[in-house]
Amino acid sequence: MAGPDISSHLGRGERLLWQGQPSHIRLSAGARALSLLGWAMGAGFGAVLALGLANLGEMDGFFGFWLALVVLNAAGFIALSVVLPRVARREMRARRYAVTQRNLIVVAANGTVRRREIKPGMRIDEAKRRAGAWDVLYAFPAARMVHRPGRPARRGYRRPADGFRGLNEPDARAALAAIRAAQSG
């Protein structure tokens, strides 16, 4: 397993019951939106390039402006549609999950550690997503009301649940069994 080592993040006397990593990688909604923006910039690159090449002899001083548009659209396409998804997937692959007798631990690719104490009555859900990916969810934030100035209505907003995301089915079952064992003591 490449990526952060779980054992260095265990507390004194903490025993590892299960550890794993995502096997199904999915981009977040924000990363997908930025990737779509990159593809739109790629289409803009093609359109600006085609128009400029078709009218190359008639530019009269607009060549620099045309060239800047071509370069900016190409750079946006490469950064948002090629580089960003690869970096996001690499960071997701490097993520590590662990269950100890006291804590649920998520270690991100950059070494950031999130811990959640396991409590006896704690709500634990498993959710099957498309393509065989499973999530084991354990933290469900309460909804909060958002009021925007100048608008009469209030809207509810709920942050997504925390958990171990992108597991395959055997890993999800093993993680769930380890959490249930830790809850029962």
Secondary structure, 3 states (H helix, E strand, C coil): CCCCCCHHHCCCCCCEEEEECCCCCCCCHHHHHHHHHHHHHHHHHHHHHHHHHHCHHHCCCCHHHHHHHHHHHHHHHHHHHHHHHHHHHHHHHCCEEEEECCEEEEECCCCCEEEEECCCCCCCEEEECHHHCEEEEEECCCCEEEECCCCCCEEEECCCCEEEEEECHHHHHHHHHHHHHHHHC
